[in-house]
Amino acid sequence: MSDGSYGGMLTRLLFRHLPNHYPSGSTYAHFPFLVPGKMKSYAQELPGDVDLEYDWNRPAVPVGRTIVKTSYSEVHYILANPAIFTSGVVPRLEILTGGVPLKPYITHVGPALRRMSSNLISTPKVEDVLTRPNTLERATKAFERISHKLIEQKASGGAGPLDIVREVINLIPVYWLSNDIVR
């Protein structure tokens, strides 16, 4: 279940939403707001050469210009203009649709997703992912592993009583899909 950040949710946000800013394995994304040199010395003390799994170098500045906008209308204009902004969502959705090109349907990500009809989703592709041999057994083990990990993390936090529904049950499918299915 570990993605290398030991349960850090900010890491997932940084990698998904700023992929050009953080290369895979970057300690700057895995351990944000922590001093990389200190983290490296801690990682070197862990068993299994954990420090070798990370990129300890400062990420390079992304190529291209950074566009700074401060008002809702400016941000909306940028996001709605495919000549200025493109999202990685189209290629990912095309995988799910079995190669059906979505570019004619997508001009702006939010409205496009609402407009997409269910017949664009490739049911055989989704069924293939969910019905592979031993999927039920693997999913059961994954759910068990994830629940134990979440309970351990949340209970050891010491921030009061554990809300099992909000802090565990609601998160299990999210972790399962993002770590075991979509990977």
Secondary structure, DSSP 4 states (H G I P E B T S, - for coil): ---SSTT-HHHHHHHHH-TTTS-TTBHHHHSTTS-HHHHHHHHHHSTT-GGGGSB-SPPPPPSSPPP---SHHHHHHHHH-TTT---THHHHHHHHTTT---TTT-SSHHHHHHH--GGGS-HHHHHHHHSSTTHHHHHHHHHHHHHHHHHHHHHHT-SSS--HIIIIITTHHHHHIIIII--
